[in-house]
Amino acid sequence: MSPQVPSPSPLRSRLTSSARAAPAPHSLWSALSVVGHTIGFAPPGARGGGDDLGALRRTVTHVAPGSQRPRPVSHLVAGDPAGPRLVLVHGTPGSAQGWAGFLREPPAGFEVLALDRPGFGGSGPHAAETRLAAQADAVAALLPDDGRDAVLLGHSLGGAVAAQAAATHPQRVRALILVAAALDPALERVHPLQRLGQWPLVRAALPRAIRNANDELLALRGELVGLERVLESIRCPVFIVHGTEDDLVPVANAAYAQQRLRRAAHVITELLPGRNHFLPWHAEAELRRTIAAAGRLAC
């Protein structure tokens, strides 16, 4: 029996071309993080922490992007080892622990893997890995090789990483979920204060996560230009979830994704009225419904 596909959100029509002119405020957030950490203060959530998940199994997989020597990719594992695998890809900064709610109570029937992206948490390298393709290699290393389905879910910059992985490994990814994903290069801006993070004395004072996050955001526009055609090659079902009040990654990214994902089997968009950028924490119930729908399509 063919899977049931949810109807597109009625809010889809609210994605207008005028919204595309909005700036990308996460460049200002990054700048404030750089300045804040230099003087001993960071915006809430900037350190990418999470609940104590010591009871969960943490595994390290070694990945060699291209011809480079292997790097450790640390990830947390929970849920049903026989079910389809849900791979959770955090934004910048961040870590696997940011997915605490989904790890403590895995979506029914799924095995859940949440990784520390390269350059964060327990994953190498120590410096930033700004190339989306290399980030996607780390995600691909966690896809099942035993015939089980895989669903990728990426939040914020992690959405671009997940999309790259889905395009590069079409036979291994059955569905893609883009949550408040940064995808449109035209919406990326670099705030002048972000350049402070490149100064040697400032870099030395910054925690690794903030330093690497700033480096990623400085390089992001160029990487997203290269992702444009990659998005057009994705053929698996794609779910787009974005808050209408996202002050860090503009909701216009959802319209951009719809335009680029013209070859996808399905593109199902849901805009969440009044919700901000932090959907994994503030819209967990809505994301669980989306994960369940993706699972039905993938199986």
N, C-alpha and C positions, 0 to 999 in steps of 0.2 A: 504494500500500500504506500502511495506517495506521501511524504511528510506534509503536514499542514503548515503553511507559511503565514505568519501574522500579517495583518493588513498594515500598510505604512501609516505612520502617525498622521493625524489630521493637522498637526502643527508643521508638517513639511512645507506648506505653502508660505510659512513665515520667513523662510530663508530667502531674502531678497538680495539683489545685486548691490543695493546701497550699503548693506551690512559689511560688504567686503572691504570697504574703505577704512574700517575700524583698525586702530593700531594694535600691536601685540603687547599688552601690558606685562607679560612675564619677563620681558627684558628689564623693565623697571624693578620687578621683584628680584631678579638676579642681581641687579646693581645694588639694591638695598641690602641683600644678603652679603655681598662683598664688603660693603661699608660697615654693616652691622657686626659682622664677625671680626673685622679689624678692630673695632672699638669695644668688642666684648658682648655684643647683642646680636641676636638673630631673630627674624620673623618667626612666628609660631609655625611649627612643622618643617622648618627648613633643614633640620638635621636628619630627616628621613628615618626617624625611629619607629618603634612599634611596640606592641605588647610583648611580654616575655613568652617566647615560643620554644623554650628549651626542651620541652617534652616531645617536640616534633623531630622527625628524622631529617638531618641536614646531610646533604651529599655534595661532593665536589667532582665535577667532570672536567677533564682537560680538553681544551679546544685549541686547534692550531689554525688561525685564519690565514689563508693563502700559504705562503712559504715561511711564516713566522713560527717561532717555537711555541709549544703548547702553553696555554694560560689556564689557570683554574677558574671555573665557573661554579660558584656556590649556589645551592638552591635548597629550599625546604619542600618536603613532600608530605602530603596528607591524602586521605580519602581512599577510594576503592581501587586497588591496584589492577583490577580486571576491567575497569570501566574506561570509557574514553578519557583521554588526558586533556586537562585544561591547563594551559601554560599562561601564567600571569606575568606581564611585563610592566615594570614600574616606570615612572617618569623621571625627571631630573630636578633635584637629587632624589634619592630614594633607596629602598632596599626591599628584599623579600618580606621583611617584617611588616611593611606597610599594608600587606594583604592579610593581616591577622584575622579579620572576621571570616574570610573565606577559607583560611587554613584551619581555624578552630572548628568551624562548622562547614565542611566542604559541601558544595552543591550535590544533591542526591545523585548517586550513580557515577560521579566523576572521580578520577584520580587528579589531584591538584598539585602542580609544581609552580612555585614562585621563585624566580631567580634573582640574585643580585646581578644587575647588568654589569658588563665589563667596566671597570673603573670605580665600582661602588661595593660597599660591604666586603664580603670575603672573596670577591672575584677580581682577578687581575685584568689589565696591568694596574700598577699603582697610579700612573698618570691617566689622563682622560683618553678614551677611545671615541673619537668624534665621528668616525665613519659608520654610517648606518649599515652598510654591508657587513662590516666586521661585527657589529652588535647583533645583526641578524644571524650570523654564524653561531654565536653563542646560544641563541634561542633554538636554532635548528638542531643543535646537539642534544637538546632535551626532548625532541619529538620522538614518539615511540617508533621502534623499528620492528615491532611484532605484529603489525597489521591492524592495530587499534586506531580508531579515529583520534584526531587532535583538533582542539579548538584553541585558537590564540586570542588572548584579550590583552590589549595594550592601552595604557592610560597616558595621556599627555604626550610627551616625546616618545614614550614607549609605544604609542600607537603607530608612529612612523616606523619604529623598529619592527613591530609585529607585521605591518603591511609589507615591509621589505622581505621578511622571512616567508610570508605567505606567497609572495610572488616568486621567490627563488625556489621554493619547494612545493609546487602546486599539488604534487601527488601525495604529500604527507600532511597537508593542512586542509581540513574539511569545512571549516568555518572560521571567520575572522570577526572579532568584536572591537570596534574603535570607540574608546571612551574619552571624551573631551580631547580628541587627538589633534596635535599640531601637525598640519599637513601642507597648508598653503604657503609657499615661499613669499608671496606678496604681502602676507600679514606679519612677517617677521621683521622686527626692528632691533637694532642694537642701541641700548642706552649709553650715552657717553661715560657714565660712571662704571659701566661694566669693564671698560678698559683699565680701570684701576686694578682689576684682578690679574692683569698681565704684568704689573710692576713687580720686580723681584722681592722687594721688602713686603709688599702686600701679600703676594703669593705664599711667602714663608709663614705668614700669620694665619692663613686660611686653613680650616680643616679640609682634608682631602675631598670630602663629598661636595663642599661648596666650590672649591677650586675646579674640580672636574665638571660640575654642573655648569659653571660659568663658561668653561672652555667649550662644552657641548653647545650651549646656546649661541656663542659667538660664531660657531661653524654651521649652525643649523640651517640658515637660509640657503647656503650653497648646497647642502646635502638634500634639502627638499626640492631644489630645482632638478637634481638628478633623479629624485623619486617620482617626478611627474609621469614619465612614461612607464615606470614600474607599476604604478597604480592601475594604469590602463590594461595591464596584462593579467590582473587578478581575475580569476574565474569562479572562485568558491563563493558561497553566500557570505554577505557582509552585513553586519549590524552596526549602525552608527547611533551612539547615545551622547547627547551633549546638553548641558544646562543652558537655559536662555540668559542667565545672569553670570556667565563665566567671565570674570574680569582678568584672567590670566591667558587663556587661549580662546580667542573670539569664536562665538558660535558660527560665524561665517565659514569656519573650517568645514562644517558639516555640508554646506552647499557645495564647496569645492570638491569634497570627497565624492558626493553624488555625481558631479559632472565627470570626474576622472574614472570612476568605477563602472564605466559603461559596459564592460564585458563580464562583469560579475553575474553569477547565476541569479542572485537576488540582492537588492540593496534595500534594507529595511531601516528607516530612520525614525528615531524617537527623540524629540526635544522635550526636556523636562522643565516646565515653567517654574521660574523663580530659583532654580538650582544653580550653584556656583561650580567652580572647577573641581572640587574635591568629591566627586561622585562615588569613588570606592568607599568612602566613609559616611557620606551624607545621603546616599541613594542606594544603599546596599540591596534593599528589597527589589528595586527596579532592575538592578544589574543581575540579580539572581533570576528574575523572570527572563531576561534576555539570554542568559547562559542556558537556561532550560530550553528555550526556543532554538538556540543554536545547536544544542545537543540533539534535538529531534531531527533537525536537518542533517546533522552529521552522521546519524546512525543508520 
